[in-house]
């Protein structure tokens, strides 16, 4: 079931830039997609950091770990996690750049932190993006980057451009000094497509797709490169159009009779409901395809993630999603091949098998 996207090659097609900033409309599953992306990074051999900046602890829940904090911790081989908090970023900034140690208790007692994070528009976001910049610039003793890949679970698409343009907003206010200089360096990183890409997560539904296309345009205007769009929770096909046509042809009563002939009991109402559900399923498959085509027309490279139905969703399911991404860029994905048949994979990959 391996396929290769046009003009792409392997994991570099998915994870080429150093930083992937994952965004999407609320409720589309961007935290899940970010986790799958990070696991794909680990599978590619990249030393990977997974960051959250909204304090929701989504990763600790899905991976079944202790709550994450500001410290970067390796919670599984090759994968580190951290929850970046603007307050901690303030304290670290003051210590690193101004040598002010042990000021946390003073700022908390004087409410100075509230002033620092609200005095200028975008300063709170600048502190979060600034921490990302610091981690991205960090090096190991041998000169290699601290992390080969950084995946950020970022704010939703409605806030992502102001979030990423926080350095520019601050430089409009702060004309001189180290804050302006550092903000300029951060902006340079964010607008370099070799270093940063935005990855938008969507559902194949009207509102998320519309917000995704608007997000692509807004990011482009802001000078921020957009990577692949991840279409999440794609419904897998349970019957094809030909099978549905046969059901429609025989009708509910004959369908009920044939089911009864095979030893099962079914009422006429249940038989009709079954045919109605089959029709809705086929309509859903076609609707997904049309919305995916709409994204492609907007210039997006779309990679799919299937809806995995089950009692629980945890690390094993994330590994499957990571392998689904791997297959779509021409890499091995054994867990995905175990879970998806050829028709299911074709639905997820947009017909590429």
Secondary structure, 3 states (H helix, E strand, C coil): CCCCCCCCCHHHHHHCCCEEEEEECCCCCHHHHHHHHHHHHHHCCCCEEEEECCCCCHHHHHHCCCCCCCCCEEEECCEEEEECCHHHHHHHHHHHHHCCCCCHHHHHHHCHHHHHHHCCCCHHHHHHHHHHHHHHHCECCCCCECCCEEEEECCCHHHHHHHHCHHHHHHHHCCCCHHHHHHHHHHHHHCCCCCEEEEEEEECCHHHHHHHHHHHHHHHHCCCCECCEEEEEECCCCCCHHHHHHHHHHHHHHHHHHHHHCCCCCCHHHHHHHHHHHHHHHHHHHHHHHHHHHHHHCCCCEEEEECCCCCCCCHHHHHHHHHHHHHHCCCCCHHHHHHCCHHHHHHHCCCCC
